């Protein structure tokens, strides 16, 4: 999965596919523990590192060769093609590289097999990432890469203004309102286009305030709680007061990244992939920025967990080999290469304090802190529909089309209908 971009989830085909199934967990169709050639299906490998890792596996396992199947880069297309294959009970896919928000849906429909947690070094991973691979207390996948949002800021500007990076929402508003204009900059950019990115930005604000989108094991809407209302008011007020510019309501990950790299914004919320790009020769802010944890109402906030997990198809004929391939791909040595060759955040905790890696990737300490305080998005087989409802309602609120009161009431009704709580 591309960890740098959370691609748009609004594909009609994907939405239709989400509704299939009764959210029960049937027994695996193949039910085999065989060995032999396997496939690894994933979204487009933009860095090309995965082929090299599979070559290492194939050299050691000539009779159990792994073949890479790359689907389109867009997340909605990847999910739709995976589901189509699994609904047909095809054995073409053995190991699936799943976005972390898909685990519940794929497990609930019986498309992926339960795994024995004792076969994987989960205790060595950053603790929050393990929850993304669980469904109803059972391990259904193994964390492979992780991700968390960070606050990028113009260090040169804050240094000249004798200001520290913001720790609270009040700090962020004050600096975006007072310091940014003094240096010809706009205030704050996030991902506010109506797609999954907006759901993530809203979820981060809600959980930073101590709330949640769904409560009672994702069976009831919680967006009208005082904490959730505080988060909504914070975002809407930012637009109304102008330190979140109207332009930012059109940004996805790439749009906001380019605006920050062009030297137009004081602050940016985005994923770690931005760091190396912002330091490149094409960036106008190379050497002028730094990162900090996302701010919250009363101190550092909480990011949404991103990344991907590896799962075994219920219809694989070679499930023993599939599990062994997952063990290889999530091993310490391979996870180091995930970072070095793929520039993707690994799940092994000790890699974030490795001196050589920190020198190469200076954002690792902040990213570690952000991951440890991050939370997964709602664990529900209906996540795709939940995300769509949240993004549409929040965009109406941010464009000042609907009031916060109207938005909270509308979203409460829609989410309760989606999760079966009318």
C-alpha positions in Angstrom: 0.0 0.0 0.0 1.2 3.5 -0.6 1.8 4.9 2.8 2.5 8.4 1.6 -0.9 9.0 0.1 -4.2 8.0 1.5 -5.9 7.7 -1.9 -9.6 8.6 -2.5 -12.1 6.0 -1.3 -15.0 7.2 -3.3 -15.1 4.6 -6.0 -18.7 3.5 -6.6 -17.6 -0.1 -7.4 -15.7 -0.3 -4.2 -18.7 0.9 -2.3 -20.9 -1.7 -3.8 -18.5 -4.4 -2.9 -18.3 -3.2 0.7 -21.9 -4.0 1.2 -21.6 -7.7 0.3 -21.5 -10.3 3.0 -23.2 -10.6 6.4 -20.1 -9.8 8.5 -19.9 -13.4 9.8 -16.6 -15.3 9.7 -17.1 -18.5 7.6 -14.5 -21.3 7.6 -11.6 -20.9 5.1 -12.5 -22.4 1.8 -9.2 -23.8 0.9 -8.3 -25.1 4.4 -4.9 -26.4 3.2 -1.6 -26.2 4.9 0.4 -26.8 1.8 3.7 -25.5 0.5 4.6 -24.3 -2.9 4.7 -21.2 -5.1 2.8 -18.2 -3.7 1.9 -14.7 -4.9 2.0 -11.4 -3.0 -0.6 -9.0 -4.1 -0.2 -5.3 -3.3 -0.8 -1.8 -4.5 1.8 -0.4 -6.9 5.3 -0.6 -5.4 6.4 2.9 -6.3 9.9 2.5 -5.0 10.6 -0.9 -6.5 12.1 -2.3 -3.3 9.7 -5.3 -3.0 11.1 -7.1 -6.0 14.5 -7.1 -4.4 13.1 -8.5 -1.2 11.3 -11.3 -3.0 14.5 -12.1 -4.9 16.2 -12.8 -1.5 13.3 -15.1 -0.5 13.3 -16.9 -3.9 17.0 -17.6 -3.7 16.5 -19.4 -0.4 13.2 -21.1 -1.3 13.5 -22.2 -5.0 10.5 -24.6 -4.7 8.3 -22.0 -2.9 9.0 -19.0 -5.1 7.0 -15.8 -4.5 5.6 -13.7 -7.3 4.7 -10.1 -7.0 1.3 -9.0 -8.3 1.0 -5.2 -8.4 -2.5 -3.7 -8.7 -3.2 0.0 -9.5 -1.8 2.6 -7.2 -5.2 4.0 -6.1 -6.3 2.5 -2.9 -10.0 2.1 -3.9 -8.9 0.2 -7.0 -6.7 -2.1 -5.0 -9.4 -2.9 -2.6 -12.0 -3.5 -5.3 -9.8 -5.9 -7.2 -8.8 -7.8 -4.1 -12.5 -8.2 -3.0 -13.6 -9.3 -6.5 -10.9 -12.0 -6.4 -11.8 -13.2 -2.9 -15.6 -13.2 -3.6 -14.9 -15.5 -6.5 -13.0 -17.8 -4.1 -10.0 -17.6 -6.4 -6.7 -19.0 -5.3 -4.7 -16.5 -7.4 -3.7 -14.4 -4.3 -1.9 -16.0 -1.4 -0.5 -13.1 0.7 -2.4 -9.8 0.6 -0.9 -6.5 1.5 -3.9 -4.8 3.2 -4.4 -1.2 4.2 -4.8 -1.2 8.0 -8.4 0.0 7.8 -9.4 -3.1 5.7 -8.6 -5.8 8.3 -12.0 -5.9 10.0 -13.9 -6.0 6.7 -11.7 -8.8 5.2 -11.8 -10.8 8.4 -15.5 -10.4 9.0 -16.2 -11.7 5.5 -14.0 -14.7 5.9 -11.6 -13.7 3.1 -8.5 -14.0 5.3 -7.5 -16.7 7.7 -6.8 -16.3 11.4 -3.1 -16.5 12.3 -1.2 -17.9 15.3 0.2 -14.9 17.2 2.9 -17.0 18.7 4.5 -17.4 15.2 5.3 -13.7 14.9 7.4 -11.3 17.1 4.5 -9.0 17.9 6.1 -8.0 21.3 9.0 -6.5 19.3 6.7 -4.2 17.4 5.5 -0.7 18.3 2.5 -1.5 20.5 -0.3 0.5 18.7 0.4 -1.2 15.3 -0.6 -4.6 16.5 -4.2 -3.5 17.1 -4.5 -2.8 13.3 -4.1 -6.5 12.6 -6.7 -7.7 15.1 -10.4 -8.3 14.7 -12.5 -9.3 17.7 -9.5 -10.3 19.7 -8.0 -12.6 17.0 -4.9 -11.9 14.9 -5.9 -11.9 11.2 -2.8 -10.2 9.7 0.7 -9.2 10.7 1.8 -5.5 10.8 4.2 -4.8 7.9 4.6 -1.0 7.6 3.1 1.7 9.8 2.5 5.4 9.6 1.4 8.4 11.6 0.8 12.1 10.8 3.2 14.7 12.0 3.2 18.5 12.0 5.7 20.0 9.6 6.7 23.6 10.3 9.0 26.3 9.0 11.7 26.2 11.6 13.5 29.2 10.0 10.4 31.3 10.5 9.7 30.2 14.0 13.3 30.7 15.0 13.3 34.3 13.6 10.0 34.9 15.5 11.6 33.4 18.7 8.7 31.0 18.9 8.6 27.3 19.7 6.6 24.8 17.6 3.0 24.6 18.8 2.0 22.0 21.4 -1.6 22.9 21.6 -4.4 24.0 19.3 -4.3 27.5 20.9 -0.5 27.7 20.1 -1.2 26.6 16.5 -4.0 29.2 16.0 -1.9 32.0 17.6 1.2 31.3 15.4 -0.8 30.7 12.3 -2.7 34.0 12.9 0.1 36.3 14.0 3.5 34.9 12.8 2.5 33.5 9.4 1.2 36.8 7.9 4.3 38.7 9.1 6.4 36.5 6.9 4.1 36.4 3.9 2.8 32.9 4.7 -0.6 31.3 5.1 -1.3 29.4 8.3 -2.2 25.7 8.3 -2.7 23.1 5.6 -4.1 19.6 6.1 -6.0 17.2 3.9 -9.5 18.8 3.7 -10.8 17.6 0.4 -13.8 15.3 0.9 -12.1 11.9 0.9 -10.4 9.5 3.3 -7.8 12.2 4.1 -10.4 14.5 5.6 -11.8 11.6 7.7 -8.2 11.1 9.0 -7.8 14.8 9.9 -11.1 14.8 11.6 -10.4 11.5 13.5 -7.1 13.0 14.7 -8.9 16.1 16.1 -11.6 14.0 17.8 -9.3 11.6 19.5 -6.9 14.4 20.5 -9.8 15.9 22.3 -10.5 12.6 24.0 -13.4 11.5 21.9 -14.2 8.9 19.2 -16.2 8.6 16.1 -17.9 5.3 17.0 -18.3 3.9 20.5 -19.5 0.6 22.0 -17.2 -1.5 19.8 -18.0 0.6 16.7 -21.8 0.0 17.1 -22.9 3.5 17.9 -22.1 7.0 16.7 -20.2 9.2 19.2 -19.8 12.4 17.1 -22.1 14.5 19.2 -20.1 14.0 22.4 -18.5 17.1 24.0 -15.1 16.0 22.9 -16.1 15.4 19.3 -18.0 18.7 19.2 -14.8 20.5 20.5 -12.8 19.0 17.6 -15.4 20.0 15.0 -15.6 23.5 16.4 -11.8 23.8 16.3 -11.6 22.9 12.6 -14.6 25.0 11.6 -13.4 28.0 13.6 -10.0 27.7 11.8 -11.7 28.1 8.5 -14.0 30.9 9.7 -11.1 32.8 11.2 -8.9 32.2 8.1 -5.9 30.6 9.6 -7.1 27.5 7.7 -7.4 29.1 4.3 -10.2 28.3 1.9 -7.6 27.0 -0.5 -6.7 24.2 2.0 -10.2 22.8 1.5 -9.1 21.6 -1.9 -6.0 19.8 -0.6 -5.2 16.1 -0.6 -1.8 14.8 0.6 0.1 15.9 -2.6 -1.6 19.2 -2.9 -0.8 20.2 0.6 2.7 18.9 0.3 3.4 21.0 -2.8 1.9 24.1 -1.2 4.2 23.7 1.8 7.3 22.9 -0.3 6.6 26.0 -2.4 7.0 28.0 0.7 3.4 29.2 1.1 2.5 27.7 4.5 3.8 28.0 8.0 2.4 24.6 9.1 1.4 21.3 7.4 -0.1 18.1 8.7 1.1 15.2 6.6 2.7 11.8 6.6 6.5 11.1 6.9 7.0 10.5 3.2 6.9 14.3 2.8 10.2 14.7 4.7 12.6 13.5 2.1 10.7 15.2 -0.7 10.8 18.5 1.2 14.6 18.2 1.5 15.1 17.5 -2.2 16.7 20.0 -4.6 13.2 20.8 -6.1 11.9 22.1 -2.7 12.1 25.8 -1.8 12.2 24.9 1.9 15.0 22.4 2.0 16.9 22.9 5.2 14.3 25.3 6.5 11.7 23.0 8.2 11.4 20.5 11.0 8.7 18.2 12.4 6.8 17.9 15.7 4.0 15.8 17.0 0.5 17.0 16.1 -0.9 19.5 18.6 -4.0 18.8 20.7 -6.3 20.8 22.9 -4.1 20.8 26.0 -0.8 19.3 24.8 0.5 17.0 22.1 -2.4 15.4 20.1 -2.9 11.9 18.6 -2.5 10.8 15.0 -4.5 8.2 13.1 -2.5 5.0 12.4 -1.7 4.3 8.8 0.3 1.6 7.1 -0.4 -1.9 5.9 -0.7 -5.5 7.2 0.0 -8.8 5.6 -2.7 -11.5 5.5 -3.2 -15.0 4.1 -6.1 -15.5 1.7 -8.6 -18.1 2.9 -8.5 -19.6 -0.6 -4.7 -20.0 -0.9 -3.6 -23.5 -1.7 -0.2 -23.0 -0.1 -1.0 -21.4 3.3 2.1 -22.7 5.1 4.4 -21.0 2.6 2.2 -17.9 2.7 2.7 -17.7 6.5 6.4 -18.3 6.1 6.7 -15.5 3.6 5.0 -13.2 6.0 7.5 -14.2 8.7 10.3 -13.3 6.3 8.8 -10.0 5.3 8.2 -8.9 8.8 11.5 -10.0 10.2 13.9 -7.5 11.7 16.4 -7.7 8.8 13.7 -7.2 6.2 12.0 -4.4 8.2 15.3 -2.5 8.2 15.3 -2.8 4.4 11.7 -1.6 4.3 13.0 1.7 5.7 16.3 1.8 3.8 15.2 0.7 0.4 11.5 1.6 0.5 11.6 4.7 2.8 8.6 3.2 4.6 8.1 3.3 8.4 8.9 -0.1 9.9 7.0 -1.7 12.7 9.9 -2.9 14.8 10.4 -0.6 17.8 14.2 -0.9 18.0 14.7 0.5 14.5 13.5 3.9 15.7 16.4 4.3 18.1 19.1 3.0 15.9 21.7 5.8 15.7 22.6 5.1 12.0 19.0 5.1 10.9 18.2 8.3 12.9 21.1 10.0 11.2 19.7 9.0 7.8 16.0 9.7 8.8 16.1 12.5 11.3 12.3 12.4 11.7 12.3 8.9 13.3 12.2 10.1 17.0 9.1 12.3 16.3 7.5 9.6 14.2 8.0 7.1 17.0 6.4 9.4 19.5 3.5 10.0 17.0 3.0 6.3 16.4 3.0 5.5 20.2 0.3 8.1 20.8 -1.7 7.2 17.6 -5.0 5.4 17.5 -6.5 3.1 14.8 -9.5 4.3 12.9 -12.9 2.6 13.8 -12.6 -1.2 13.7 -15.7 -2.0 11.6 -16.4 -4.0 8.5 -18.4 -0.9 7.3 -15.4 1.4 7.6 -15.5 2.5 3.9 -19.1 3.7 4.3 -18.3 5.4 7.6 -15.4 7.2 6.0 -17.5 8.4 3.1 -20.2 9.7 5.4 -17.6 11.5 7.7 -15.8 13.1 4.7 -18.9 14.4 3.1 -20.4 15.8 6.3 -17.2 17.4 7.5 -16.6 19.1 4.1 -20.0 20.7 4.3 -19.1 22.0 7.7 -15.7 23.3 6.6 -17.2 25.1 3.6 -19.7 26.6 6.1 -22.6 25.1 4.2 -23.9 23.5 7.4 -23.5 24.6 11.0 -21.6 22.4 13.5 -24.9 21.6 15.2 -26.4 20.4 11.9 -23.3 18.5 11.0 -23.2 16.6 14.3 -26.9 15.7 14.1 -26.6 14.6 10.4 -23.5 12.6 11.0 -25.0 10.9 14.1 -28.0 9.7 12.1 -25.9 8.5 9.1 -23.3 6.6 11.2 -26.0 4.9 13.3 -27.7 3.8 10.1 -24.5 2.4 8.7 -23.5 0.4 11.8 -27.0 -0.9 12.3 -28.1 1.2 15.2 -31.1 3.2 14.0 
